[in-house]
């Protein structure tokens, strides 16, 4: 006895939902996955092209309050081959028929051929029907056969029934394409994305509202990631902005993951073979749990990924982020001379608040932070003028609270140059 997959939901279905392009009207448009108005049509074309049989059964409205008879209008699909510009095309036709009313079958041509959605696979058609009927319309899916229909009848007001071996295999692998919250626990989540226990058969897929998008991470991932807020999708439901995934996954780890989970999984994420070994956490603010977990793992000499180590270092006071070095006598004399020149121009530098470091972030020569002027030891190799300029710049940050490349700093520097020009003129020309 032939088994069929039946997607069903309550309510009604206007035949224009599968005949008119660009028409989409979900019960709850804010939470619905579909919004292009093409998915149902893609699914029908894909299934017919793949040799599956598709039927849609829609419960008829009662003709009057006394009418208790339940009847369904049945829509079935077939193809006719015709030529278009000397090329053979399979045009799709639909037959509408109500077997209980005795109405004559009505045939009409659909505005698309079996070539529509030519790159779609059978699993994408399954995904589309499931999201339409089950997720967006709050319905269900069940396997039926002739005995089921004889004993139970159609399970709901709207039933989309698909017959085909390949389609049945996809249904049997349902968990490959949808996250079952009863089977997979949410490990951590932000407002945008959640991490769930790894779905080992999902090809490292990235999901959207529990639906497999077809987008995959380039390496095996430790968790399965599911977008829970609205993101841009292409018409085949893949993610449109894939370059943001690493940043969004990093936010789940850095902002939302528990201390215990981080202790267990950060060492695993240090392996280069996994996707989480190379996340983009440069814009994230680490949680207390993340900082504590990194501190514990580093203290106990456990491996953590480089991005996590760098983020942990940045979270510490700046003095803890750099390695101080002792100046040579020559370097000390260079610094004393630079400070003397600045003092001559009424720029008093506190030598006790200067730290010379092995290096500074982004290969900077100098940096002001936490009331301390940090100098890279490399600045001494560049000569007296570079050292003097660097020290003066950091003094300006300290005493005038001005940022790099701002109008305030520009005005201060121009005013200083003008003053020095005036002094030179007075000395040499008057």
BELMOSUL-V637994 format. One record per pair of residues at least 6 apart in sequence whose ideal C-beta (glycine too) atoms are under 8 Angstrom apart, sorted by the first residue. I is the first residue (numbers start at 1). J is the second residue. D is the distance in whole Angstrom. If there is no record, write none. Layout:
{{I/J/D} {I/J/D}}
This chain:
{{1/145/5} {1/146/6} {1/147/7} {2/145/6} {2/146/7} {2/163/6} {3/143/5} {3/144/8} {3/145/5} {3/168/6} {4/143/7} {4/144/5} {4/145/7} {4/161/5} {4/162/7} {4/163/5} {5/126/8} {5/141/7} {5/142/8} {5/143/6} {5/144/8} {5/161/7} {5/162/5} {5/167/6} {5/168/6} {5/171/5} {6/141/7} {6/142/5} {6/143/7} {6/144/5} {6/154/8} {6/155/7} {6/159/5} {6/160/7} {6/161/5} {6/162/8} {7/129/5} {7/130/7} {7/132/7} {7/133/4} {7/134/7} {7/139/7} {7/140/8} {7/141/5} {7/159/7} {7/160/4} {7/161/8} {7/162/8} {8/133/6} {8/139/5} {8/140/6} {8/141/7} {8/142/7} {8/154/7} {8/155/5} {8/156/4} {8/157/8} {8/158/6} {8/159/5} {8/160/8} {9/133/5} {9/134/7} {9/137/4} {9/138/7} {9/139/3} {9/140/7} {9/156/6} {9/157/7} {9/158/5} {10/137/8} {10/138/8} {10/139/7} {10/156/6} {10/157/5} {10/158/7} {11/27/7} {11/137/7} {11/157/6} {11/158/6} {12/58/7} {12/59/8} {12/61/8} {12/157/7} {12/158/7} {13/56/7} {13/58/5} {13/158/5} {15/75/7} {15/94/8} {15/96/7} {16/23/6} {17/23/7} {17/40/6} {18/40/5} {18/41/6} {18/44/6} {18/56/7} {18/75/8} {18/94/8} {18/110/8} {19/41/8} {19/94/7} {19/108/8} {19/110/6} {19/111/7} {20/37/8} {20/111/8} {21/37/7} {21/38/7} {21/41/7} {21/111/6} {21/112/7} {22/36/8} {22/37/4} {22/38/7} {23/37/5} {24/34/6} {24/35/6} {24/36/6} {24/37/4} {26/32/4} {26/34/7} {26/35/7} {26/136/5} {26/137/8} {27/136/7} {27/137/6} {27/138/7} {28/136/7} {29/35/7} {31/136/8} {31/209/8} {32/135/8} {32/136/4} {33/131/5} {33/135/6} {33/136/6} {33/208/7} {33/209/6} {33/211/6} {33/237/8} {34/128/8} {34/131/6} {34/132/6} {34/136/6} {36/235/5} {38/117/8} {38/235/6} {39/128/4} {39/131/8} {39/132/7} {39/235/8} {39/237/8} {40/128/7} {40/129/8} {40/132/6} {41/110/8} {41/112/6} {41/116/6} {41/117/8} {42/116/6} {42/117/4} {42/120/5} {42/124/8} {42/125/7} {42/128/6} {42/235/8} {42/236/8} {43/117/8} {43/120/8} {43/124/8} {43/125/4} {43/128/4} {43/129/6} {44/54/6} {44/77/6} {44/92/7} {44/110/8} {44/125/8} {45/92/7} {45/112/6} {45/113/7} {45/114/5} {45/115/7} {45/116/4} {45/117/5} {45/120/8} {46/117/5} {46/120/4} {46/121/7} {46/122/7} {46/124/7} {46/125/4} {47/54/5} {47/122/7} {47/125/5} {47/162/6} {47/164/7} {47/167/7} {48/54/6} {48/77/6} {48/79/6} {48/90/8} {48/92/6} {48/114/6} {49/90/8} {49/114/4} {49/115/8} {49/118/8} {50/122/5} {50/125/8} {50/164/7} {50/166/6} {50/167/8} {51/164/6} {51/166/8} {52/122/7} {52/162/6} {52/163/6} {52/164/3} {52/166/7} {52/167/5} {53/76/8} {53/77/8} {53/162/7} {53/163/4} {53/164/7} {54/76/7} {54/77/5} {54/160/7} {54/161/7} {54/162/6} {54/163/8} {55/74/6} {55/75/7} {55/76/5} {55/77/8} {55/160/8} {55/161/5} {55/162/8} {55/163/8} {56/74/7} {56/75/4} {56/76/8} {56/158/7} {56/159/7} {56/160/5} {56/161/8} {57/72/4} {57/73/7} {57/74/5} {57/75/8} {57/154/5} {57/158/7} {57/159/4} {57/161/7} {58/72/6} {58/73/5} {58/75/7} {58/157/7} {58/158/5} {58/159/8} {59/70/7} {59/71/8} {59/72/6} {59/154/7} {59/156/8} {59/157/4} {59/158/7} {60/71/5} {60/72/7} {60/73/6} {60/98/7} {60/101/8} {62/68/7} {62/69/8} {69/100/7} {70/153/8} {71/98/6} {71/100/4} {71/101/6} {72/98/7} {72/100/7} {72/154/6} {72/159/8} {73/96/6} {73/97/7} {73/98/5} {74/96/7} {74/97/5} {74/98/7} {74/99/7} {75/94/6} {75/95/7} {75/96/5} {76/94/7} {76/95/5} {76/97/8} {77/92/6} {77/93/7} {77/94/5} {77/95/8} {77/110/8} {78/92/8} {78/93/6} {78/95/7} {79/90/4} {79/91/6} {79/92/6} {79/93/7} {79/114/6} {80/90/7} {80/91/5} {80/93/6} {81/88/6} {81/89/7} {81/90/6} {81/91/8} {82/88/7} {82/89/6} {82/91/6} {83/89/7} {89/113/5} {89/114/8} {89/115/7} {90/113/6} {90/114/4} {90/115/8} {91/109/6} {91/110/8} {91/113/5} {92/109/7} {92/110/4} {92/112/6} {92/113/6} {92/114/6} {93/107/6} {93/108/7} {93/109/5} {93/110/7} {94/107/7} {94/108/6} {94/109/8} {94/110/6} {95/105/5} {95/106/7} {95/107/5} {96/105/7} {96/106/5} {96/107/8} {96/108/7} {97/103/7} {97/105/4} {97/106/7} {117/236/8} {119/236/7} {120/236/6} {122/164/8} {122/166/5} {122/167/6} {122/170/6} {123/170/5} {123/176/8} {123/177/6} {124/214/7} {124/236/7} {124/237/7} {125/167/8} {126/162/8} {126/167/6} {126/170/5} {126/171/7} {126/177/7} {127/177/5} {127/178/8} {127/211/6} {127/212/7} {127/237/7} {128/237/8} {129/160/6} {129/162/7} {130/141/6} {130/174/8} {130/177/8} {130/178/7} {131/211/6} {133/139/4} {133/140/8} {133/141/7} {133/158/7} {133/160/6} {134/140/6} {134/141/6} {135/209/7} {135/210/7} {135/211/7} {137/158/8} {139/156/6} {139/158/8} {140/155/7} {140/156/7} {141/171/7} {142/148/8} {142/155/6} {143/168/8} {143/171/7} {144/155/8} {144/161/7} {170/177/8} {173/201/7} {174/180/8} {175/183/7} {175/199/7} {175/201/7} {175/202/8} {176/199/7} {176/201/5} {176/202/6} {176/203/8} {176/212/7} {177/202/8} {177/211/7} {177/212/4} {178/210/6} {178/211/6} {178/212/7} {179/196/6} {179/199/7} {179/207/6} {179/210/4} {179/224/7} {179/226/6} {181/210/7} {184/196/5} {184/197/5} {184/199/7} {184/224/7} {185/196/7} {185/197/5} {186/194/5} {186/195/7} {186/196/5} {187/194/8} {187/195/5} {187/196/6} {187/197/7} {187/223/6} {187/257/7} {187/261/6} {188/194/7} {188/195/5} {188/252/5} {188/253/8} {188/256/4} {188/257/4} {188/258/7} {188/261/7} {189/195/7} {189/228/7} {189/252/7} {189/256/6} {190/248/8} {190/251/5} {190/252/6} {190/255/6} {190/256/5} {191/228/8} {191/229/6} {192/227/7} {192/228/7} {192/229/5} {192/248/6} {192/251/7} {193/225/6} {193/226/7} {193/227/5} {193/228/6} {193/229/8} {193/248/5} {193/249/7} {193/251/7} {193/252/6} {194/225/7} {194/226/5} {194/228/6} {194/252/7} {195/223/4} {195/224/7} {195/225/6} {195/226/8} {195/249/8} {195/252/5} {195/253/8} {195/257/7} {196/223/6} {196/224/5} {196/225/8} {196/226/6} {197/223/7} {197/224/7} {198/221/7} {198/222/7} {198/223/6} {198/224/6} {199/205/7} {199/224/5} {202/212/6} {202/224/6} {203/216/6} {204/216/5} {204/217/5} {204/219/7} {204/220/6} {204/221/5} {204/275/7} {205/212/5} {205/213/7} {205/214/7} {205/215/7} {205/216/5} {205/224/7} {206/213/6} {206/215/5} {206/216/7} {206/217/7} {206/225/5} {206/226/8} {206/227/7} {206/239/6} {206/245/6} {207/213/6} {207/224/7} {207/225/7} {207/226/4} {207/227/7} {208/226/7} {208/227/5} {208/231/6} {208/233/7} {208/237/8} {208/239/7} {209/226/7} {209/227/7} {209/228/7} {210/226/6} {211/237/7} {213/233/7} {213/237/6} {213/238/5} {213/239/5} {214/236/7} {214/237/6} {214/238/4} {215/238/5} {215/239/4} {215/242/6} {215/245/8} {217/225/8} {217/245/7} {217/275/4} {218/275/7} {219/273/6} {219/274/6} {219/275/4} {219/277/8} {220/273/7} {220/274/6} {220/275/7} {221/274/7} {221/275/4} {221/276/6} {222/265/6} {222/268/6} {222/269/6} {222/274/6} {222/275/8} {222/276/5} {223/276/8} {225/245/7} {225/248/8} {225/249/6} {225/252/7} {227/239/8} {227/248/8} {231/239/6} {231/240/8} {231/241/7} {232/239/7} {232/240/4} {232/241/6} {233/239/7} {233/240/6} {234/240/5} {239/245/7} {246/278/7} {246/279/5} {246/280/4} {247/279/8} {247/280/5} {247/281/8} {247/283/7} {247/284/8} {249/275/8} {249/276/7} {249/279/6} {250/279/4} {250/280/6} {250/281/4} {250/284/6} {250/307/7} {251/281/8} {251/284/6} {253/262/7} {253/269/8} {253/276/7} {253/279/7} {253/281/7} {253/290/7} {253/308/8} {254/281/5} {254/284/4} {254/285/7} {254/286/5} {254/287/7} {254/290/5} {254/311/7} {255/284/6} {255/285/7} {255/286/8} {255/287/5} {255/290/8} {256/287/7} {257/265/8} {257/287/8} {257/289/7} {257/290/7} {258/289/6} {259/289/4} {259/292/6} {259/293/5} {262/289/6} {262/290/6} {262/293/4} {262/294/8} {263/293/5} {263/296/7} {263/297/7} {265/276/8} {266/293/6} {266/294/7} {266/297/6} {266/302/8} {266/304/5} {266/305/7} {266/308/6} {267/297/7} {267/302/5} {267/303/5} {267/304/7} {268/274/7} {268/276/8} {269/276/4} {269/277/6} {269/304/7} {269/305/5} {269/308/7} {270/277/6} {270/303/4} {270/304/6} {270/305/5} {271/277/6} {272/278/8} {276/305/7} {277/305/5} {277/306/8} {278/305/7} {278/307/7} {279/305/7} {279/307/5} {280/307/7} {281/307/5} {281/308/7} {281/310/8} {281/311/5} {282/311/8} {284/311/7} {286/294/8} {286/311/6} {286/312/7} {286/315/5} {290/308/8} {290/311/8} {290/312/8} {291/312/6} {291/315/5} {294/304/6} {294/308/6} {294/309/7} {294/311/8} {294/312/4} {295/312/7} {297/303/8} {297/304/5} {298/304/7} {298/309/7} {298/312/7} {304/312/8} {313/320/8} {313/321/5} {314/321/7} {317/370/7} {318/367/8} {318/369/4} {318/370/6} {318/372/8} {318/374/7} {319/355/7} {319/370/7} {319/372/7} {321/361/8} {322/355/7} {322/357/4} {322/358/7} {322/359/8} {322/360/7} {322/374/6} {323/357/6} {323/358/5} {324/355/5} {324/356/7} {324/357/6} {324/358/8} {325/356/6} {325/357/7} {325/358/6} {325/377/6} {326/356/8} {327/335/7} {327/356/5} {327/380/8} {331/356/7} {331/377/8} {331/380/5} {334/380/6} {334/384/6} {334/387/6} {335/351/7} {335/354/7} {335/387/7} {335/391/8} {337/384/7} {338/384/7} {338/387/5} {338/388/5} {338/391/5} {339/349/5} {339/351/6} {339/391/7} {341/388/6} {342/348/7} {342/349/6} {342/388/7} {342/391/7} {342/392/6} {342/395/7} {343/349/7} {347/392/7} {347/395/5} {347/399/8} {349/373/7} {349/391/6} {349/395/6} {353/371/6} {353/372/5} {353/373/6} {354/372/7} {354/373/5} {354/374/8} {354/375/6} {355/372/6} {355/373/7} {355/374/5} {355/375/7} {356/374/8} {356/375/5} {356/376/8} {356/377/6} {357/374/6} {357/375/7} {357/376/6} {357/377/7} {358/376/8} {358/377/6} {359/376/6} {359/377/8} {359/378/7} {360/366/7} {360/367/5} {360/374/6} {360/376/5} {361/367/8} {363/376/8} {363/378/8} {364/376/7} {365/375/7} {365/376/5} {365/378/7} {365/379/4} {365/382/7} {365/386/7} {365/390/5} {366/373/7} {366/374/7} {366/375/5} {366/376/7} {366/379/7} {366/390/4} {366/391/7} {366/393/6} {366/394/5} {367/373/8} {367/374/5} {367/394/7} {368/374/7} {368/394/5} {368/397/4} {368/398/5} {371/398/7} {373/391/7} {373/394/4} {373/395/7} {373/398/7} {374/394/8} {375/387/8} {375/390/7} {375/391/7} {375/394/8} {379/386/6} {379/387/5} {379/390/5} {380/387/6} {396/402/6} {396/409/7} {396/412/6} {397/403/8} {400/408/7} {400/409/8} {400/412/6} {402/408/4} {402/409/4} {402/412/6} {403/409/7}}
